[in-house]
Amino acid sequence: MLRRFLDYVEIRTKITSLFAFVMTLAYLFFLKQEINIKLTAVFFLSMFLFDLTTTAINNYIDTKTNHQALQFDRKTALTIIMLMLVISITLGLYLAWSTDIVVLMLGGICFLCGVFYTYGPIPISRQPLGEIFSGIFYGLLIPFILLYINMPKGTYVDLQFADFCATANIMLANNICDLEKDIKVKRHTLPYYIGKKSLNLFAFVYYATYIAAIIMVVFKVLPPIYLIFLISIIPVQKNIKQFMEKQEKSSTFICSIKNYIIIMSSNSLAIFISGLFR
């Protein structure tokens, strides 16, 4: 039962929300900002449950057209979705009530985009916007909300670019590998429109992460010691090269996951070390 549930919500793909959370905590440590444990825990549970919910909705809807079997009968699968959704929304509303209208509005935007990512007449996942939306919501809004609920009101916060890029590239790699299958179910993702240029974009997005890191040091958002993060480009480049040579879900899609873990863990560590020497 548990294994079927974990497969249903694709638990293995949830590193995107987890690493975004960890990296932001590292940034709060760098800022020497006291963390509100209660609100942070509520936000994490709400965020994580909603992430599981959107994946479950995606699988529930896709199995109507791709003729694949669900891990549960459809009634049970829908009940699981509704249960997770209600708990996630309840936690989100409590967080908004405990903070202010900014969190309520941002949470509402996340909720609407999460639902319409796979639901509706023209789901976001079937358009060439999936990479942008996943990058924005995992790479920007999650860190922003976490910073917002932990920092003094009126504080300006600088957001990290690495999570946006690494998250978007997981989606891009997935769509590149699934291009033929997506065309059959009329899912016209970004690779459908730009073809082989998808591979150039895949590589460029990673490089943009390192350019952003240098820019943050130049503008004194982070200290020079943060540049130890640049060392991670060595294994990242190796994975880029491997994916450029072959785009296959079963063998090389994992390169995007590896790069996400490398970039986010090394970035979080570099920020944490920067905090130690501040």
C-alpha positions as CSV (number, residue, x, y, z in Angstrom):
1,M,0.0,0.0,0.0
2,L,2.7,2.5,1.0
3,R,4.9,1.6,-2.0
4,R,1.9,2.1,-4.3
5,F,1.2,5.5,-2.8
6,L,4.9,6.5,-3.1
7,D,4.8,5.5,-6.8
8,Y,1.5,7.3,-7.3
9,V,2.9,10.6,-6.1
10,E,6.4,9.9,-7.6
11,I,8.2,10.5,-4.4
12,R,11.6,10.2,-6.1
13,T,11.0,13.5,-8.0
14,K,10.4,15.5,-4.8
15,I,14.0,16.6,-4.4
16,T,13.1,19.8,-6.2
17,S,10.9,21.1,-3.4
18,L,13.2,19.7,-0.7
19,F,16.4,21.2,-2.0
20,A,14.7,24.6,-2.6
21,F,13.7,24.5,1.1
22,V,17.2,23.4,2.3
23,M,19.0,26.1,0.2
24,T,16.8,28.8,1.6
25,L,17.4,27.7,5.2
26,A,21.2,27.9,4.4
27,Y,20.6,31.5,3.2
28,L,18.8,32.3,6.4
29,F,21.7,31.0,8.3
30,F,24.1,33.1,6.2
31,L,21.9,36.2,7.1
32,K,22.1,35.2,10.8
33,Q,18.3,35.3,10.8
34,E,16.3,33.6,13.5
35,I,14.0,30.9,12.1
36,N,10.4,30.6,13.2
37,I,10.3,26.8,13.6
38,K,6.5,26.6,13.8
39,L,5.7,28.6,10.7
40,T,8.5,27.0,8.8
41,A,7.3,23.5,9.6
42,V,3.7,24.4,8.6
43,F,4.9,25.9,5.3
44,F,7.0,22.8,4.6
45,L,4.2,20.4,5.2
46,S,1.7,22.5,3.2
47,M,4.2,22.9,0.3
48,F,5.3,19.2,0.3
49,L,1.7,17.8,0.4
50,F,0.6,20.1,-2.4
51,D,3.6,19.0,-4.4
52,L,2.5,15.4,-4.0
53,T,-1.1,16.4,-4.9
54,T,-0.2,18.0,-8.2
55,T,1.8,14.9,-9.2
56,A,-1.1,12.7,-8.3
57,I,-3.5,14.9,-10.3
58,N,-1.1,14.7,-13.2
59,N,-1.0,10.9,-13.1
60,Y,-4.8,10.6,-12.5
61,I,-5.5,12.7,-15.6
62,D,-2.7,11.3,-17.9
63,T,-3.9,7.7,-17.4
64,K,-7.1,8.6,-19.1
65,T,-5.3,9.2,-22.4
66,N,-2.1,7.1,-22.3
67,H,-3.8,3.8,-21.4
68,Q,-1.5,3.2,-18.4
69,A,-2.8,1.7,-15.1
70,L,-3.0,3.7,-11.9
71,Q,-1.5,2.4,-8.7
72,F,-5.1,2.4,-7.2
73,D,-8.6,2.1,-8.6
74,R,-9.8,5.5,-9.8
75,K,-12.1,6.2,-6.9
76,T,-9.4,5.5,-4.3
77,A,-6.9,7.5,-6.4
78,L,-9.3,10.5,-6.4
79,T,-9.9,10.2,-2.7
80,I,-6.2,10.4,-2.0
81,I,-5.9,13.5,-4.1
82,M,-8.8,15.2,-2.3
83,L,-7.5,14.3,1.1
84,M,-4.0,15.6,0.4
85,L,-5.5,18.7,-1.1
86,V,-7.7,19.5,1.9
87,I,-4.8,19.1,4.4
88,S,-2.5,21.2,2.3
89,I,-5.0,24.0,1.8
90,T,-5.9,23.9,5.6
91,L,-2.2,24.3,6.5
92,G,-1.7,27.0,3.9
93,L,-4.7,29.0,5.3
94,Y,-3.3,28.6,8.8
95,L,0.0,30.0,7.6
96,A,-1.7,32.9,5.9
97,W,-3.7,33.6,9.0
98,S,-0.5,33.5,11.1
99,T,1.3,36.0,8.8
100,D,-0.4,38.3,6.3
101,I,-2.1,38.8,3.0
102,V,1.1,38.5,1.0
103,V,1.5,34.9,2.0
104,L,-2.2,34.3,1.2
105,M,-1.9,35.8,-2.3
106,L,1.3,33.9,-3.1
107,G,-0.2,30.7,-1.7
108,G,-3.3,31.2,-3.8
109,I,-1.2,31.7,-7.0
110,C,0.8,28.6,-6.2
111,F,-2.5,26.7,-5.7
112,L,-4.1,27.8,-8.9
113,C,-1.0,27.1,-11.0
114,G,-0.5,23.7,-9.4
115,V,-4.0,22.6,-10.2
116,F,-4.1,24.0,-13.7
117,Y,-0.7,22.6,-14.5
118,T,-2.4,19.4,-15.4
119,Y,-6.1,20.2,-15.2
120,G,-8.4,22.2,-17.5
121,P,-9.0,22.5,-21.2
122,I,-5.4,23.6,-21.9
123,P,-3.1,22.4,-19.0
124,I,0.2,24.2,-18.5
125,S,2.0,20.9,-18.8
126,R,0.8,20.5,-22.4
127,Q,2.2,23.9,-23.4
128,P,5.8,25.1,-24.0
129,L,5.5,26.9,-20.6
130,G,6.1,24.0,-18.2
131,E,9.8,24.7,-17.7
132,I,9.2,28.3,-16.9
133,F,6.4,27.7,-14.5
134,S,8.2,24.9,-12.6
135,G,11.3,27.0,-12.4
136,I,9.4,30.0,-11.1
137,F,7.4,28.2,-8.5
138,Y,10.0,25.8,-7.2
139,G,13.0,28.1,-7.8
140,L,11.6,31.5,-6.7
141,L,8.3,31.3,-4.9
142,I,9.2,28.6,-2.4
143,P,12.4,30.4,-1.3
144,F,10.6,33.8,-1.3
145,I,7.7,32.6,1.0
146,L,10.2,30.8,3.3
147,L,12.3,34.0,3.5
148,Y,9.3,36.2,3.9
149,I,7.8,34.3,6.9
150,N,11.1,34.3,8.7
151,M,12.4,37.8,8.1
152,P,11.3,41.1,9.6
153,K,8.5,42.9,7.8
154,G,9.7,45.2,5.0
155,T,13.0,43.4,4.5
156,Y,14.2,43.2,1.0
157,V,15.3,39.7,0.1
158,D,17.6,38.5,-2.7
159,L,16.5,35.3,-4.3
160,Q,18.7,32.6,-5.7
161,F,18.8,31.8,-9.4
162,A,20.3,28.3,-9.1
163,D,17.1,26.6,-8.0
164,F,15.2,28.2,-10.9
165,C,17.6,26.9,-13.5
166,A,18.2,23.4,-12.1
167,T,14.5,22.8,-11.6
168,A,13.5,24.0,-15.1
169,N,16.1,21.7,-16.6
170,I,14.6,18.6,-14.9
171,M,11.4,19.5,-16.7
172,L,13.2,20.3,-19.9
173,A,15.1,17.0,-19.9
174,N,11.9,15.1,-19.1
175,N,10.1,16.7,-22.1
176,I,13.0,16.1,-24.4
177,C,13.1,12.4,-23.6
178,D,9.3,12.1,-23.8
179,L,8.9,14.1,-27.0
180,E,7.5,11.3,-29.2
181,K,5.2,10.1,-26.5
182,D,4.0,13.6,-25.7
183,I,3.1,14.2,-29.4
184,K,0.9,11.1,-29.4
185,V,-1.2,12.5,-26.5
186,K,-1.2,16.1,-28.0
187,R,1.1,17.5,-25.3
188,H,3.0,20.2,-27.2
189,T,5.9,21.0,-24.8
190,L,8.8,23.4,-25.5
191,P,10.9,20.7,-27.2
192,Y,8.1,20.2,-29.7
193,Y,8.5,23.8,-30.9
194,I,12.2,24.4,-30.8
195,G,13.5,20.9,-31.7
196,K,17.2,20.3,-31.4
197,K,17.7,23.7,-29.9
198,S,16.3,22.2,-26.7
199,L,19.7,20.6,-26.1
200,N,21.5,24.0,-26.4
201,L,19.0,25.5,-24.0
202,F,19.5,22.6,-21.6
203,A,23.3,23.3,-21.5
204,F,22.9,27.1,-21.4
205,V,20.5,27.1,-18.4
206,Y,23.1,25.3,-16.3
207,Y,25.8,27.8,-17.3
208,A,23.4,30.6,-16.4
209,T,23.5,29.3,-12.8
210,Y,27.2,29.9,-12.6
211,I,27.0,33.3,-14.2
212,A,24.4,34.2,-11.6
213,A,26.7,33.0,-8.8
214,I,29.5,35.3,-10.0
215,I,27.0,38.2,-10.4
216,M,25.9,37.8,-6.8
217,V,29.4,38.0,-5.5
218,V,30.2,41.0,-7.7
219,F,27.2,42.8,-6.3
220,K,28.1,41.7,-2.8
221,V,24.9,39.7,-2.2
222,L,27.3,36.9,-1.1
223,P,31.0,37.0,-0.1
224,P,33.9,35.8,-2.4
225,I,34.2,32.5,-0.6
226,Y,30.8,31.6,-2.0
227,L,32.6,31.1,-5.4
228,I,33.8,27.6,-4.2
229,F,30.4,26.7,-5.6
230,L,31.9,27.1,-9.1
231,I,33.9,23.8,-8.6
232,S,30.6,21.9,-9.1
233,I,30.7,22.8,-12.8
234,I,33.1,19.9,-13.3
235,P,30.7,17.1,-12.6
236,V,27.8,19.1,-14.0
237,Q,29.6,19.5,-17.3
238,K,30.2,15.8,-17.5
239,N,26.5,15.1,-17.1
240,I,25.6,17.8,-19.7
241,K,27.9,16.1,-22.2
242,Q,26.4,12.7,-21.5
243,F,22.8,14.0,-22.0
244,M,23.8,15.8,-25.2
245,E,25.1,12.5,-26.7
246,K,21.9,10.6,-25.9
247,Q,18.4,11.6,-24.7
248,E,16.7,8.6,-23.2
249,K,14.4,8.4,-20.3
250,S,15.7,5.1,-19.0
251,S,19.4,6.0,-19.1
252,T,20.3,9.7,-19.5
253,F,17.3,11.6,-18.0
254,I,19.0,10.9,-14.6
255,C,21.7,13.4,-15.7
256,S,19.3,16.2,-15.0
257,I,18.5,14.8,-11.5
258,K,22.2,14.4,-10.8
259,N,22.9,17.9,-11.9
260,Y,20.1,19.2,-9.7
261,I,21.5,17.4,-6.7
262,I,25.0,18.6,-7.4
263,I,24.0,22.2,-8.0
264,M,21.6,22.6,-5.1
265,S,23.7,20.7,-2.5
266,S,26.9,22.5,-3.4
267,N,25.1,25.8,-3.6
268,S,23.5,25.3,-0.2
269,L,26.9,24.2,1.3
270,A,28.7,27.3,-0.2
271,I,26.0,29.6,1.3
272,F,26.3,27.8,4.6
273,I,30.1,28.1,4.6
274,S,29.8,31.8,3.7
275,G,27.7,32.2,6.8
276,L,30.4,30.6,9.0
277,F,32.9,33.2,7.8
278,R,30.6,36.2,7.9
